[in-house]
Structures are given as structure tokens and as C-alpha cells.
């Protein structure tokens, strides 16, 4: 998911659980099948994504929940309907708004308010208007009957999804998602990775998307393996290429434009540095394929 500025006070707010438990095991065979996100990798990922205890709109206005979980299908390009409705009547819902790292969010406690059904109804109305504009470029009142039905169903589904997520513990949701990104890295990368390298790639995949990770220039260059070459010149060139590949994924879509996001610039640099530290300091072939450094 290419967004940052998720708002939250940081990793120190995590409950006292073993971070290694956040990684679930799956049966993926391959040269890196023994690797799972480490405690250090989990801390870095949660620091970048943040743990938000509610609904908010990310840096490009997309509805997000918890640890960077994109709520609605990207094609809908929707902000949070419950958040938007509550914000429009902030005096009524003020007690459920919080702000972390400068980003406001609607706390999940709002679902327990006696008037929550009123908020849901308003969110459905807002959803119909937004979806009518996005799908048909028309006001809801001017839609044909079939178009209204389409928009009504989508708006109802969107509000129901946001409501369901408010009942999800953000860290539990994160735990359920991590294996997908771990698997995407293990399946895509054919060259042996160290734990540090694997952690950096999982963070990158979590932010940019698991399904397309294997097609990224980062994955392609890593698979060439030249960043571990014993030839210093070849290794240096490959390291620069990989750093550049990480850096290129620093944009998010705003309408029809791709706009550089300062937060993503920082994150990509941190991920690249984490991945390349061992390659940059090696004087001989790195011990590729080492097990997890727990």
C-alpha cells in the first residue's frame, strides 16, 4: 500500500506480547523458506506503518485502519465514510476523535455509542454521493434506477466493512496479514537472503503490495545476486542499482497523478539501508542463506 503518515505514537505502545508471535508460519518451499519476519523487522515495520486504533484517511485520502490496512478496494478510491460523517458533525462525535503523529482518526470505541446506527445511516448517504460521483460523474439524485441500485449496494457494503473493522483488534488484524507478505518475498526471491535482507523486503512488500512484489525492480535486481559479488566494482554498481530501485517507489496516486510522498522517501531510504548494510560492509562473499537471527 503506498502510503505513510498513518498516525500513532509508535512501537512503545504495543502490549507486552512476544513480537516473534506476530509472524505465522506457512509451508512455502524455496531457498528462503526458513525465514520469517524477525522481532527487529516487526518493530521497524510497525514503526513505519504505526498502530492506529481506529479509522482514518491516509496521506492520499484512502480509508485505512489499524496497521496500514487499506479498507476499500483501491478502484473505489474512497475515504472512510464513518470518519467523514463523524467529522461533518464533529461536535456530536468529538469524544471519539484522537490525533497521532499529526493525523486524526476515529477511535474504534465509536461503535459502542448508543447513536452509532445514526452515524452508519449518515455514512451510507455520504457513500452514495461519493460513489455516484466517482462511478458516474453525476450527483446521486440524477442517477438512473439501475445506477442508484449499484451505488446503494456499494455504499451499504462499504459502511458494513468499516463497521466490521471497528470490531477488529489492529494488532490481531496485522498478525493475520503478515504471512501473505512473508510468503510473497519467499516465493519471489530466488537468491539466498540474510535475516536483515528478508526483513527489509517484507517491509517493502507490506507497503507496496504482496501480489505485485515479484514484478518490482527491487525483486528483479535482488534475484540477480550481484550485490553480493566478490568483484568490488560489480558489487558497488549493483548496490547503487538496488538503492535506486527502492527509492523509485516513493509516490502515491492523487487522482490521475503520481505524487512523491516525503514519508515514503524516508521509508524507502530506511528499507534500502537496512537491506544493503551487509552488502556495503562485506569484504568477502556474505554468508548468504543464514538462518533467522533471532
Buried (B, 14 or more C-beta within 10 A) or exposed (E): BBBBBBBBEEBEEBEEEEBEEBBBEEEBEBBBEBBBBBBBBBBBBBBBBBBBBBBBBBBBBBBBBBBBBBBBEEEBBBBBBBBBBBBEEEEEBEEBBBEBBEBBBBBBEBBEBEEBEEBBEBBBBBBBBBBBEBBBEEEBEEBEEEBBEBBBEBBBBBBEBBBEBBEBEBBEBBBEBBBBBBBBBBBBBBBBBBBBBBBBBBBBBBBBBBEEBBEBBBBBBBEBBBBBBEEEEEBBBBBEBBBBBBBEBBBBBEEEEEEEBEBBBEBBBBBBEBBBBBBEEBEEEBEBEBEBEE
